[in-house]
Amino acid sequence: VFVNVEPRDGGGAVITVRDEGVGILPDQLSSIFAPPTFDPEKGRSAVRLGLPVAKQAAELIGGNLKIESAPGVGTTATLDVPDRKR
């Protein structure tokens, strides 16, 4: 796992976390920030709150959360956090 924090122009920071794991399939990546939905294979709602809540929290403070991934290559999460407002 690689973690990098860099100052952002105008204040704040860009935080990047990258791994070289199995990656995320493209059809799953397109809905990674969607709220939980019913999973017919499991017969219950899927528990998938982490990324939707994290993206919403980032946006509430004026930031942005982005996920890029490729199967067999790994995943990169980038959180752009603005300087806090005073």
PyMOL Python script that loads the backbone (N, CA, C, O; Angstrom):
from pymol import cmd

cmd.read_pdbstr("""\
ATOM      1  N   VAL A   1       0.848  -1.177   0.000  1.00  0.00           N
ATOM      2  CA  VAL A   1       0.000   0.000   0.000  1.00  0.00           C
ATOM      3  C   VAL A   1       0.893   1.240   0.000  1.00  0.00           C
ATOM      4  O   VAL A   1       1.871   1.318   0.743  1.00  0.00           O
ATOM      5  N   PHE A   2       0.545   2.185  -0.830  1.00  0.00           N
ATOM      6  CA  PHE A   2       1.267   3.440  -0.960  1.00  0.00           C
ATOM      7  C   PHE A   2       0.337   4.559  -0.513  1.00  0.00           C
ATOM      8  O   PHE A   2      -0.800   4.633  -0.978  1.00  0.00           O
ATOM      9  N   VAL A   3       0.797   5.428   0.376  1.00  0.00           N
ATOM     10  CA  VAL A   3       0.029   6.579   0.832  1.00  0.00           C
ATOM     11  C   VAL A   3       0.868   7.819   0.598  1.00  0.00           C
ATOM     12  O   VAL A   3       2.047   7.859   0.948  1.00  0.00           O
ATOM     13  N   ASN A   4       0.246   8.841  -0.002  1.00  0.00           N
ATOM     14  CA  ASN A   4       0.946  10.088  -0.269  1.00  0.00           C
ATOM     15  C   ASN A   4       0.027  11.257   0.096  1.00  0.00           C
ATOM     16  O   ASN A   4      -1.165  11.238  -0.209  1.00  0.00           O
ATOM     17  N   VAL A   5       0.590  12.266   0.746  1.00  0.00           N
ATOM     18  CA  VAL A   5      -0.147  13.485   1.076  1.00  0.00           C
ATOM     19  C   VAL A   5       0.643  14.654   0.516  1.00  0.00           C
ATOM     20  O   VAL A   5       1.822  14.829   0.824  1.00  0.00           O
ATOM     21  N   GLU A   6      -0.026  15.456  -0.315  1.00  0.00           N
ATOM     22  CA  GLU A   6       0.627  16.622  -0.903  1.00  0.00           C
ATOM     23  C   GLU A   6      -0.202  17.861  -0.635  1.00  0.00           C
ATOM     24  O   GLU A   6      -1.432  17.803  -0.642  1.00  0.00           O
ATOM     25  N   PRO A   7       0.473  18.995  -0.397  1.00  0.00           N
ATOM     26  CA  PRO A   7      -0.262  20.245  -0.226  1.00  0.00           C
ATOM     27  C   PRO A   7      -1.034  20.574  -1.500  1.00  0.00           C
ATOM     28  O   PRO A   7      -0.580  20.285  -2.607  1.00  0.00           O
ATOM     29  N   ARG A   8      -2.175  21.166  -1.331  1.00  0.00           N
ATOM     30  CA  ARG A   8      -3.029  21.562  -2.447  1.00  0.00           C
ATOM     31  C   ARG A   8      -2.843  23.054  -2.696  1.00  0.00           C
ATOM     32  O   ARG A   8      -2.747  23.835  -1.749  1.00  0.00           O
ATOM     33  N   ASP A   9      -2.791  23.450  -3.956  1.00  0.00           N
ATOM     34  CA  ASP A   9      -2.705  24.880  -4.270  1.00  0.00           C
ATOM     35  C   ASP A   9      -3.887  25.588  -3.618  1.00  0.00           C
ATOM     36  O   ASP A   9      -5.031  25.159  -3.772  1.00  0.00           O
ATOM     37  N   GLY A  10      -3.619  26.656  -2.900  1.00  0.00           N
ATOM     38  CA  GLY A  10      -4.687  27.389  -2.233  1.00  0.00           C
ATOM     39  C   GLY A  10      -5.026  26.834  -0.869  1.00  0.00           C
ATOM     40  O   GLY A  10      -5.982  27.296  -0.247  1.00  0.00           O
ATOM     41  N   GLY A  11      -4.286  25.873  -0.385  1.00  0.00           N
ATOM     42  CA  GLY A  11      -4.538  25.275   0.928  1.00  0.00           C
ATOM     43  C   GLY A  11      -5.208  23.924   0.801  1.00  0.00           C
ATOM     44  O   GLY A  11      -5.728  23.571  -0.257  1.00  0.00           O
ATOM     45  N   GLY A  12      -5.193  23.182   1.874  1.00  0.00           N
ATOM     46  CA  GLY A  12      -5.758  21.840   1.868  1.00  0.00           C
ATOM     47  C   GLY A  12      -4.713  20.825   1.442  1.00  0.00           C
ATOM     48  O   GLY A  12      -3.514  21.104   1.452  1.00  0.00           O
ATOM     49  N   ALA A  13      -5.180  19.655   1.071  1.00  0.00           N
ATOM     50  CA  ALA A  13      -4.259  18.576   0.702  1.00  0.00           C
ATOM     51  C   ALA A  13      -4.918  17.601  -0.256  1.00  0.00           C
ATOM     52  O   ALA A  13      -6.143  17.510  -0.338  1.00  0.00           O
ATOM     53  N   VAL A  14      -4.082  16.883  -0.970  1.00  0.00           N
ATOM     54  CA  VAL A  14      -4.524  15.772  -1.813  1.00  0.00           C
ATOM     55  C   VAL A  14      -3.905  14.514  -1.211  1.00  0.00           C
ATOM     56  O   VAL A  14      -2.684  14.387  -1.116  1.00  0.00           O
ATOM     57  N   ILE A  15      -4.766  13.598  -0.812  1.00  0.00           N
ATOM     58  CA  ILE A  15      -4.329  12.354  -0.177  1.00  0.00           C
ATOM     59  C   ILE A  15      -4.586  11.221  -1.163  1.00  0.00           C
ATOM     60  O   ILE A  15      -5.705  11.050  -1.647  1.00  0.00           O
ATOM     61  N   THR A  16      -3.545  10.452  -1.454  1.00  0.00           N
ATOM     62  CA  THR A  16      -3.656   9.346  -2.393  1.00  0.00           C
ATOM     63  C   THR A  16      -3.278   8.049  -1.693  1.00  0.00           C
ATOM     64  O   THR A  16      -2.243   7.958  -1.033  1.00  0.00           O
ATOM     65  N   VAL A  17      -4.138   7.047  -1.852  1.00  0.00           N
ATOM     66  CA  VAL A  17      -3.871   5.703  -1.325  1.00  0.00           C
ATOM     67  C   VAL A  17      -3.961   4.748  -2.504  1.00  0.00           C
ATOM     68  O   VAL A  17      -4.968   4.709  -3.210  1.00  0.00           O
ATOM     69  N   ARG A  18      -2.891   3.974  -2.712  1.00  0.00           N
ATOM     70  CA  ARG A  18      -2.842   3.064  -3.867  1.00  0.00           C
ATOM     71  C   ARG A  18      -2.410   1.680  -3.393  1.00  0.00           C
ATOM     72  O   ARG A  18      -1.531   1.540  -2.542  1.00  0.00           O
ATOM     73  N   ASP A  19      -3.047   0.668  -3.961  1.00  0.00           N
ATOM     74  CA  ASP A  19      -2.610  -0.696  -3.671  1.00  0.00           C
ATOM     75  C   ASP A  19      -2.369  -1.429  -4.982  1.00  0.00           C
ATOM     76  O   ASP A  19      -2.715  -0.939  -6.057  1.00  0.00           O
ATOM     77  N   GLU A  20      -1.785  -2.585  -4.880  1.00  0.00           N
ATOM     78  CA  GLU A  20      -1.543  -3.425  -6.057  1.00  0.00           C
ATOM     79  C   GLU A  20      -2.315  -4.720  -5.912  1.00  0.00           C
ATOM     80  O   GLU A  20      -1.823  -5.795  -6.255  1.00  0.00           O
ATOM     81  N   GLY A  21      -3.546  -4.603  -5.391  1.00  0.00           N
ATOM     82  CA  GLY A  21      -4.394  -5.768  -5.161  1.00  0.00           C
ATOM     83  C   GLY A  21      -5.087  -6.243  -6.420  1.00  0.00           C
ATOM     84  O   GLY A  21      -4.645  -5.961  -7.534  1.00  0.00           O
ATOM     85  N   VAL A  22      -6.169  -6.961  -6.235  1.00  0.00           N
ATOM     86  CA  VAL A  22      -6.888  -7.578  -7.354  1.00  0.00           C
ATOM     87  C   VAL A  22      -7.635  -6.568  -8.210  1.00  0.00           C
ATOM     88  O   VAL A  22      -8.008  -6.880  -9.341  1.00  0.00           O
ATOM     89  N   GLY A  23      -7.861  -5.362  -7.694  1.00  0.00           N
ATOM     90  CA  GLY A  23      -8.577  -4.338  -8.447  1.00  0.00           C
ATOM     91  C   GLY A  23     -10.079  -4.550  -8.390  1.00  0.00           C
ATOM     92  O   GLY A  23     -10.571  -5.493  -7.771  1.00  0.00           O
ATOM     93  N   ILE A  24     -10.784  -3.660  -9.042  1.00  0.00           N
ATOM     94  CA  ILE A  24     -12.253  -3.679  -9.060  1.00  0.00           C
ATOM     95  C   ILE A  24     -12.701  -3.804 -10.508  1.00  0.00           C
ATOM     96  O   ILE A  24     -12.188  -3.107 -11.383  1.00  0.00           O
ATOM     97  N   LEU A  25     -13.653  -4.687 -10.758  1.00  0.00           N
ATOM     98  CA  LEU A  25     -14.169  -4.875 -12.112  1.00  0.00           C
ATOM     99  C   LEU A  25     -14.877  -3.604 -12.591  1.00  0.00           C
ATOM    100  O   LEU A  25     -15.524  -2.928 -11.792  1.00  0.00           O
ATOM    101  N   PRO A  26     -14.766  -3.269 -13.879  1.00  0.00           N
ATOM    102  CA  PRO A  26     -15.377  -2.046 -14.400  1.00  0.00           C
ATOM    103  C   PRO A  26     -16.876  -1.936 -14.109  1.00  0.00           C
ATOM    104  O   PRO A  26     -17.360  -0.847 -13.801  1.00  0.00           O
ATOM    105  N   ASP A  27     -17.612  -3.037 -14.200  1.00  0.00           N
ATOM    106  CA  ASP A  27     -19.057  -2.959 -13.942  1.00  0.00           C
ATOM    107  C   ASP A  27     -19.349  -2.680 -12.468  1.00  0.00           C
ATOM    108  O   ASP A  27     -20.402  -2.127 -12.151  1.00  0.00           O
ATOM    109  N   GLN A  28     -18.458  -3.043 -11.574  1.00  0.00           N
ATOM    110  CA  GLN A  28     -18.622  -2.730 -10.155  1.00  0.00           C
ATOM    111  C   GLN A  28     -18.140  -1.313  -9.861  1.00  0.00           C
ATOM    112  O   GLN A  28     -18.704  -0.634  -9.003  1.00  0.00           O
ATOM    113  N   LEU A  29     -17.121  -0.869 -10.550  1.00  0.00           N
ATOM    114  CA  LEU A  29     -16.551   0.452 -10.324  1.00  0.00           C
ATOM    115  C   LEU A  29     -17.557   1.556 -10.642  1.00  0.00           C
ATOM    116  O   LEU A  29     -17.579   2.591  -9.976  1.00  0.00           O
ATOM    117  N   SER A  30     -18.382   1.336 -11.653  1.00  0.00           N
ATOM    118  CA  SER A  30     -19.336   2.364 -12.062  1.00  0.00           C
ATOM    119  C   SER A  30     -20.385   2.657 -10.986  1.00  0.00           C
ATOM    120  O   SER A  30     -21.019   3.712 -11.015  1.00  0.00           O
ATOM    121  N   SER A  31     -20.572   1.742 -10.047  1.00  0.00           N
ATOM    122  CA  SER A  31     -21.580   1.968  -9.004  1.00  0.00           C
ATOM    123  C   SER A  31     -20.980   1.978  -7.601  1.00  0.00           C
ATOM    124  O   SER A  31     -21.698   1.794  -6.618  1.00  0.00           O
ATOM    125  N   ILE A  32     -19.687   2.190  -7.505  1.00  0.00           N
ATOM    126  CA  ILE A  32     -19.006   2.068  -6.219  1.00  0.00           C
ATOM    127  C   ILE A  32     -19.470   3.108  -5.194  1.00  0.00           C
ATOM    128  O   ILE A  32     -19.392   2.862  -3.991  1.00  0.00           O
ATOM    129  N   PHE A  33     -19.949   4.264  -5.656  1.00  0.00           N
ATOM    130  CA  PHE A  33     -20.415   5.293  -4.736  1.00  0.00           C
ATOM    131  C   PHE A  33     -21.934   5.282  -4.559  1.00  0.00           C
ATOM    132  O   PHE A  33     -22.485   6.120  -3.846  1.00  0.00           O
ATOM    133  N   ALA A  34     -22.600   4.338  -5.202  1.00  0.00           N
ATOM    134  CA  ALA A  34     -24.056   4.244  -5.075  1.00  0.00           C
ATOM    135  C   ALA A  34     -24.421   3.710  -3.690  1.00  0.00           C
ATOM    136  O   ALA A  34     -23.705   2.884  -3.124  1.00  0.00           O
ATOM    137  N   PRO A  35     -25.540   4.192  -3.155  1.00  0.00           N
ATOM    138  CA  PRO A  35     -25.961   3.651  -1.856  1.00  0.00           C
ATOM    139  C   PRO A  35     -26.288   2.161  -1.972  1.00  0.00           C
ATOM    140  O   PRO A  35     -26.468   1.650  -3.078  1.00  0.00           O
ATOM    141  N   PRO A  36     -26.365   1.472  -0.851  1.00  0.00           N
ATOM    142  CA  PRO A  36     -26.646   0.040  -0.877  1.00  0.00           C
ATOM    143  C   PRO A  36     -27.952  -0.266  -1.631  1.00  0.00           C
ATOM    144  O   PRO A  36     -28.915   0.499  -1.588  1.00  0.00           O
ATOM    145  N   THR A  37     -27.940  -1.389  -2.304  1.00  0.00           N
ATOM    146  CA  THR A  37     -29.125  -1.832  -3.029  1.00  0.00           C
ATOM    147  C   THR A  37     -29.417  -3.279  -2.662  1.00  0.00           C
ATOM    148  O   THR A  37     -28.613  -3.952  -2.018  1.00  0.00           O
ATOM    149  N   PHE A  38     -30.564  -3.730  -3.079  1.00  0.00           N
ATOM    150  CA  PHE A  38     -30.951  -5.109  -2.818  1.00  0.00           C
ATOM    151  C   PHE A  38     -30.109  -6.037  -3.670  1.00  0.00           C
ATOM    152  O   PHE A  38     -29.970  -5.823  -4.874  1.00  0.00           O
ATOM    153  N   ASP A  39     -29.548  -7.062  -3.055  1.00  0.00           N
ATOM    154  CA  ASP A  39     -28.734  -8.050  -3.757  1.00  0.00           C
ATOM    155  C   ASP A  39     -29.562  -9.327  -3.890  1.00  0.00           C
ATOM    156  O   ASP A  39     -29.700 -10.074  -2.921  1.00  0.00           O
ATOM    157  N   PRO A  40     -30.122  -9.592  -5.096  1.00  0.00           N
ATOM    158  CA  PRO A  40     -30.991 -10.757  -5.260  1.00  0.00           C
ATOM    159  C   PRO A  40     -30.284 -12.081  -5.020  1.00  0.00           C
ATOM    160  O   PRO A  40     -30.926 -13.063  -4.646  1.00  0.00           O
ATOM    161  N   GLU A  41     -28.982 -12.125  -5.225  1.00  0.00           N
ATOM    162  CA  GLU A  41     -28.253 -13.371  -5.004  1.00  0.00           C
ATOM    163  C   GLU A  41     -28.159 -13.708  -3.519  1.00  0.00           C
ATOM    164  O   GLU A  41     -28.127 -14.879  -3.141  1.00  0.00           O
ATOM    165  N   LYS A  42     -28.115 -12.683  -2.688  1.00  0.00           N
ATOM    166  CA  LYS A  42     -28.003 -12.904  -1.253  1.00  0.00           C
ATOM    167  C   LYS A  42     -29.346 -12.781  -0.545  1.00  0.00           C
ATOM    168  O   LYS A  42     -29.477 -13.147   0.623  1.00  0.00           O
ATOM    169  N   GLY A  43     -30.344 -12.262  -1.259  1.00  0.00           N
ATOM    170  CA  GLY A  43     -31.676 -12.156  -0.678  1.00  0.00           C
ATOM    171  C   GLY A  43     -31.795 -11.094   0.395  1.00  0.00           C
ATOM    172  O   GLY A  43     -32.712 -11.137   1.215  1.00  0.00           O
ATOM    173  N   ARG A  44     -30.889 -10.155   0.397  1.00  0.00           N
ATOM    174  CA  ARG A  44     -30.934  -9.077   1.389  1.00  0.00           C
ATOM    175  C   ARG A  44     -30.221  -7.857   0.821  1.00  0.00           C
ATOM    176  O   ARG A  44     -29.596  -7.920  -0.238  1.00  0.00           O
ATOM    177  N   SER A  45     -30.324  -6.769   1.532  1.00  0.00           N
ATOM    178  CA  SER A  45     -29.625  -5.565   1.090  1.00  0.00           C
ATOM    179  C   SER A  45     -28.129  -5.744   1.246  1.00  0.00           C
ATOM    180  O   SER A  45     -27.658  -6.326   2.223  1.00  0.00           O
ATOM    181  N   ALA A  46     -27.398  -5.245   0.287  1.00  0.00           N
ATOM    182  CA  ALA A  46     -25.943  -5.282   0.375  1.00  0.00           C
ATOM    183  C   ALA A  46     -25.491  -4.215   1.363  1.00  0.00           C
ATOM    184  O   ALA A  46     -26.018  -3.102   1.359  1.00  0.00           O
ATOM    185  N   VAL A  47     -24.542  -4.537   2.190  1.00  0.00           N
ATOM    186  CA  VAL A  47     -24.000  -3.564   3.127  1.00  0.00           C
ATOM    187  C   VAL A  47     -22.783  -2.940   2.465  1.00  0.00           C
ATOM    188  O   VAL A  47     -21.719  -3.553   2.368  1.00  0.00           O
ATOM    189  N   ARG A  48     -22.963  -1.720   2.018  1.00  0.00           N
ATOM    190  CA  ARG A  48     -21.900  -1.050   1.282  1.00  0.00           C
ATOM    191  C   ARG A  48     -22.024   0.446   1.555  1.00  0.00           C
ATOM    192  O   ARG A  48     -22.367   1.221   0.663  1.00  0.00           O
ATOM    193  N   LEU A  49     -21.745   0.840   2.777  1.00  0.00           N
ATOM    194  CA  LEU A  49     -21.916   2.233   3.164  1.00  0.00           C
ATOM    195  C   LEU A  49     -20.630   3.040   3.128  1.00  0.00           C
ATOM    196  O   LEU A  49     -20.678   4.258   2.953  1.00  0.00           O
ATOM    197  N   GLY A  50     -19.489   2.398   3.287  1.00  0.00           N
ATOM    198  CA  GLY A  50     -18.225   3.110   3.450  1.00  0.00           C
ATOM    199  C   GLY A  50     -17.932   4.145   2.381  1.00  0.00           C
ATOM    200  O   GLY A  50     -17.771   5.323   2.700  1.00  0.00           O
ATOM    201  N   LEU A  51     -17.858   3.738   1.122  1.00  0.00           N
ATOM    202  CA  LEU A  51     -17.505   4.678   0.064  1.00  0.00           C
ATOM    203  C   LEU A  51     -18.603   5.691  -0.232  1.00  0.00           C
ATOM    204  O   LEU A  51     -18.283   6.860  -0.449  1.00  0.00           O
ATOM    205  N   PRO A  52     -19.894   5.307  -0.254  1.00  0.00           N
ATOM    206  CA  PRO A  52     -20.917   6.335  -0.452  1.00  0.00           C
ATOM    207  C   PRO A  52     -20.888   7.410   0.640  1.00  0.00           C
ATOM    208  O   PRO A  52     -21.027   8.597   0.345  1.00  0.00           O
ATOM    209  N   VAL A  53     -20.709   7.002   1.883  1.00  0.00           N
ATOM    210  CA  VAL A  53     -20.657   7.967   2.986  1.00  0.00           C
ATOM    211  C   VAL A  53     -19.387   8.805   2.901  1.00  0.00           C
ATOM    212  O   VAL A  53     -19.435  10.012   3.140  1.00  0.00           O
ATOM    213  N   ALA A  54     -18.258   8.195   2.566  1.00  0.00           N
ATOM    214  CA  ALA A  54     -17.005   8.939   2.443  1.00  0.00           C
ATOM    215  C   ALA A  54     -17.085   9.988   1.336  1.00  0.00           C
ATOM    216  O   ALA A  54     -16.606  11.108   1.509  1.00  0.00           O
ATOM    217  N   LYS A  55     -17.685   9.634   0.206  1.00  0.00           N
ATOM    218  CA  LYS A  55     -17.825  10.597  -0.901  1.00  0.00           C
ATOM    219  C   LYS A  55     -18.727  11.743  -0.492  1.00  0.00           C
ATOM    220  O   LYS A  55     -18.427  12.904  -0.771  1.00  0.00           O
ATOM    221  N   GLN A  56     -19.832  11.424   0.168  1.00  0.00           N
ATOM    222  CA  GLN A  56     -20.749  12.469   0.614  1.00  0.00           C
ATOM    223  C   GLN A  56     -20.061  13.397   1.629  1.00  0.00           C
ATOM    224  O   GLN A  56     -20.225  14.616   1.568  1.00  0.00           O
ATOM    225  N   ALA A  57     -19.302  12.822   2.550  1.00  0.00           N
ATOM    226  CA  ALA A  57     -18.586  13.629   3.550  1.00  0.00           C
ATOM    227  C   ALA A  57     -17.573  14.546   2.868  1.00  0.00           C
ATOM    228  O   ALA A  57     -17.453  15.716   3.230  1.00  0.00           O
ATOM    229  N   ALA A  58     -16.850  14.021   1.887  1.00  0.00           N
ATOM    230  CA  ALA A  58     -15.872  14.836   1.153  1.00  0.00           C
ATOM    231  C   ALA A  58     -16.567  16.005   0.463  1.00  0.00           C
ATOM    232  O   ALA A  58     -16.079  17.134   0.507  1.00  0.00           O
ATOM    233  N   GLU A  59     -17.694  15.738  -0.168  1.00  0.00           N
ATOM    234  CA  GLU A  59     -18.416  16.786  -0.887  1.00  0.00           C
ATOM    235  C   GLU A  59     -18.990  17.829   0.069  1.00  0.00           C
ATOM    236  O   GLU A  59     -19.057  19.009  -0.273  1.00  0.00           O
ATOM    237  N   LEU A  60     -19.401  17.407   1.259  1.00  0.00           N
ATOM    238  CA  LEU A  60     -19.952  18.345   2.243  1.00  0.00           C
ATOM    239  C   LEU A  60     -18.921  19.384   2.689  1.00  0.00           C
ATOM    240  O   LEU A  60     -19.287  20.496   3.072  1.00  0.00           O
ATOM    241  N   ILE A  61     -17.650  19.029   2.642  1.00  0.00           N
ATOM    242  CA  ILE A  61     -16.616  19.990   3.033  1.00  0.00           C
ATOM    243  C   ILE A  61     -15.968  20.645   1.811  1.00  0.00           C
ATOM    244  O   ILE A  61     -14.961  21.343   1.938  1.00  0.00           O
ATOM    245  N   GLY A  62     -16.543  20.421   0.640  1.00  0.00           N
ATOM    246  CA  GLY A  62     -16.024  21.029  -0.579  1.00  0.00           C
ATOM    247  C   GLY A  62     -14.910  20.245  -1.236  1.00  0.00           C
ATOM    248  O   GLY A  62     -14.204  20.770  -2.097  1.00  0.00           O
ATOM    249  N   GLY A  63     -14.744  18.992  -0.842  1.00  0.00           N
ATOM    250  CA  GLY A  63     -13.699  18.150  -1.405  1.00  0.00           C
ATOM    251  C   GLY A  63     -14.231  17.197  -2.452  1.00  0.00           C
ATOM    252  O   GLY A  63     -15.370  17.316  -2.902  1.00  0.00           O
ATOM    253  N   ASN A  64     -13.390  16.246  -2.833  1.00  0.00           N
ATOM    254  CA  ASN A  64     -13.777  15.262  -3.837  1.00  0.00           C
ATOM    255  C   ASN A  64     -13.046  13.950  -3.565  1.00  0.00           C
ATOM    256  O   ASN A  64     -11.859  13.941  -3.240  1.00  0.00           O
ATOM    257  N   LEU A  65     -13.766  12.855  -3.702  1.00  0.00           N
ATOM    258  CA  LEU A  65     -13.184  11.519  -3.572  1.00  0.00           C
ATOM    259  C   LEU A  65     -13.327  10.816  -4.906  1.00  0.00           C
ATOM    260  O   LEU A  65     -14.418  10.748  -5.471  1.00  0.00           O
ATOM    261  N   LYS A  66     -12.216  10.294  -5.405  1.00  0.00           N
ATOM    262  CA  LYS A  66     -12.205   9.627  -6.714  1.00  0.00           C
ATOM    263  C   LYS A  66     -11.546   8.263  -6.546  1.00  0.00           C
ATOM    264  O   LYS A  66     -10.541   8.137  -5.846  1.00  0.00           O
ATOM    265  N   ILE A  67     -12.109   7.243  -7.186  1.00  0.00           N
ATOM    266  CA  ILE A  67     -11.545   5.894  -7.169  1.00  0.00           C
ATOM    267  C   ILE A  67     -11.252   5.478  -8.605  1.00  0.00           C
ATOM    268  O   ILE A  67     -12.107   5.587  -9.484  1.00  0.00           O
ATOM    269  N   GLU A  68     -10.031   5.000  -8.830  1.00  0.00           N
ATOM    270  CA  GLU A  68      -9.650   4.435 -10.122  1.00  0.00           C
ATOM    271  C   GLU A  68      -9.133   3.031  -9.861  1.00  0.00           C
ATOM    272  O   GLU A  68      -8.424   2.795  -8.882  1.00  0.00           O
ATOM    273  N   SER A  69      -9.485   2.103 -10.732  1.00  0.00           N
ATOM    274  CA  SER A  69      -9.068   0.727 -10.507  1.00  0.00           C
ATOM    275  C   SER A  69      -9.056  -0.053 -11.807  1.00  0.00           C
ATOM    276  O   SER A  69      -9.760   0.276 -12.761  1.00  0.00           O
ATOM    277  N   ALA A  70      -8.241  -1.093 -11.819  1.00  0.00           N
ATOM    278  CA  ALA A  70      -8.190  -2.010 -12.948  1.00  0.00           C
ATOM    279  C   ALA A  70      -7.927  -3.407 -12.404  1.00  0.00           C
ATOM    280  O   ALA A  70      -7.041  -3.594 -11.570  1.00  0.00           O
ATOM    281  N   PRO A  71      -8.696  -4.394 -12.875  1.00  0.00           N
ATOM    282  CA  PRO A  71      -8.472  -5.766 -12.422  1.00  0.00           C
ATOM    283  C   PRO A  71      -7.031  -6.209 -12.666  1.00  0.00           C
ATOM    284  O   PRO A  71      -6.473  -6.002 -13.743  1.00  0.00           O
ATOM    285  N   GLY A  72      -6.451  -6.813 -11.652  1.00  0.00           N
ATOM    286  CA  GLY A  72      -5.092  -7.309 -11.752  1.00  0.00           C
ATOM    287  C   GLY A  72      -4.018  -6.247 -11.579  1.00  0.00           C
ATOM    288  O   GLY A  72      -2.832  -6.572 -11.534  1.00  0.00           O
ATOM    289  N   VAL A  73      -4.412  -4.991 -11.481  1.00  0.00           N
ATOM    290  CA  VAL A  73      -3.445  -3.894 -11.360  1.00  0.00           C
ATOM    291  C   VAL A  73      -3.500  -3.263  -9.976  1.00  0.00           C
ATOM    292  O   VAL A  73      -2.463  -3.010  -9.361  1.00  0.00           O
ATOM    293  N   GLY A  74      -4.709  -3.010  -9.487  1.00  0.00           N
ATOM    294  CA  GLY A  74      -4.875  -2.393  -8.185  1.00  0.00           C
ATOM    295  C   GLY A  74      -5.834  -1.232  -8.220  1.00  0.00           C
ATOM    296  O   GLY A  74      -6.479  -0.966  -9.234  1.00  0.00           O
ATOM    297  N   THR A  75      -5.920  -0.540  -7.098  1.00  0.00           N
ATOM    298  CA  THR A  75      -6.878   0.539  -6.922  1.00  0.00           C
ATOM    299  C   THR A  75      -6.183   1.763  -6.348  1.00  0.00           C
ATOM    300  O   THR A  75      -5.293   1.656  -5.504  1.00  0.00           O
ATOM    301  N   THR A  76      -6.609   2.933  -6.826  1.00  0.00           N
ATOM    302  CA  THR A  76      -6.117   4.203  -6.304  1.00  0.00           C
ATOM    303  C   THR A  76      -7.296   5.035  -5.857  1.00  0.00           C
ATOM    304  O   THR A  76      -8.225   5.276  -6.628  1.00  0.00           O
ATOM    305  N   ALA A  77      -7.260   5.477  -4.607  1.00  0.00           N
ATOM    306  CA  ALA A  77      -8.262   6.395  -4.066  1.00  0.00           C
ATOM    307  C   ALA A  77      -7.581   7.739  -3.865  1.00  0.00           C
ATOM    308  O   ALA A  77      -6.511   7.819  -3.262  1.00  0.00           O
ATOM    309  N   THR A  78      -8.209   8.797  -4.373  1.00  0.00           N
ATOM    310  CA  THR A  78      -7.667  10.145  -4.237  1.00  0.00           C
ATOM    311  C   THR A  78      -8.705  11.026  -3.554  1.00  0.00           C
ATOM    312  O   THR A  78      -9.832  11.160  -4.030  1.00  0.00           O
ATOM    313  N   LEU A  79      -8.314  11.618  -2.444  1.00  0.00           N
ATOM    314  CA  LEU A  79      -9.176  12.518  -1.692  1.00  0.00           C
ATOM    315  C   LEU A  79      -8.573  13.910  -1.767  1.00  0.00           C
ATOM    316  O   LEU A  79      -7.466  14.150  -1.286  1.00  0.00           O
ATOM    317  N   ASP A  80      -9.316  14.821  -2.376  1.00  0.00           N
ATOM    318  CA  ASP A  80      -8.895  16.216  -2.501  1.00  0.00           C
ATOM    319  C   ASP A  80      -9.658  17.003  -1.440  1.00  0.00           C
ATOM    320  O   ASP A  80     -10.877  17.153  -1.523  1.00  0.00           O
ATOM    321  N   VAL A  81      -8.926  17.507  -0.440  1.00  0.00           N
ATOM    322  CA  VAL A  81      -9.536  18.191   0.693  1.00  0.00           C
ATOM    323  C   VAL A  81      -9.133  19.659   0.660  1.00  0.00           C
ATOM    324  O   VAL A  81      -7.943  19.974   0.692  1.00  0.00           O
ATOM    325  N   PRO A  82     -10.119  20.571   0.596  1.00  0.00           N
ATOM    326  CA  PRO A  82      -9.781  21.990   0.577  1.00  0.00           C
ATOM    327  C   PRO A  82      -9.340  22.457   1.963  1.00  0.00           C
ATOM    328  O   PRO A  82      -9.538  21.773   2.967  1.00  0.00           O
ATOM    329  N   ASP A  83      -8.740  23.639   1.981  1.00  0.00           N
ATOM    330  CA  ASP A  83      -8.392  24.260   3.248  1.00  0.00           C
ATOM    331  C   ASP A  83      -9.677  24.521   4.018  1.00  0.00           C
ATOM    332  O   ASP A  83     -10.695  24.875   3.423  1.00  0.00           O
ATOM    333  N   ARG A  84      -9.641  24.353   5.318  1.00  0.00           N
ATOM    334  CA  ARG A  84     -10.870  24.579   6.075  1.00  0.00           C
ATOM    335  C   ARG A  84     -11.198  26.059   6.082  1.00  0.00           C
ATOM    336  O   ARG A  84     -10.316  26.918   6.111  1.00  0.00           O
ATOM    337  N   LYS A  85     -12.481  26.327   6.055  1.00  0.00           N
ATOM    338  CA  LYS A  85     -12.948  27.707   6.037  1.00  0.00           C
ATOM    339  C   LYS A  85     -12.984  28.242   7.443  1.00  0.00           C
ATOM    340  O   LYS A  85     -13.374  27.541   8.376  1.00  0.00           O
ATOM    341  N   ARG A  86     -12.584  29.465   7.594  1.00  0.00           N
ATOM    342  CA  ARG A  86     -12.582  30.067   8.937  1.00  0.00           C
ATOM    343  C   ARG A  86     -13.724  31.004   9.103  1.00  0.00           C
ATOM    344  O   ARG A  86     -13.882  31.602  10.167  1.00  0.00           O
TER     345      ARG A  86
END
""", "prot")
cmd.dss("prot")
cmd.show_as("cartoon", "prot")
cmd.util.cbc("prot")
cmd.orient("prot")
